[in-house]
Amino acid sequence: MSFEMVESLVYLTLRKSAEVVFGLLLKKFWEWAFSDRNLKCSSNYLKMQLLILYLDWVLLKTPLKSLPPYSEEDE
């Protein structure tokens, strides 16, 4: 066997090993990302963000005249 042939064989072996390892890591990541616990947490986070956006919109829409007057005695 020539040196180029051995070098090529090593390269192909390393490349295939890297593909297999990357595939396994990707599979584990997708299993983790789409687990029930993560989906529930993401769902709750999204609901909270929507609530915050809605409250922000309502507060920006409310005219300042309709708010009660502010006094330093209220503190």
NORRA-V526452 format. One record per helix or strand. SS is the DSSP state (alpha for helix, beta for strand). FROM is the first residue (numbers start at 0). TO is the last residue. If there is no record, write none. Layout:
SS/FROM/TO  SS/FROM/TO
//
This chain:
alpha/2/32  alpha/35/60  alpha/63/65  alpha/71/73
//
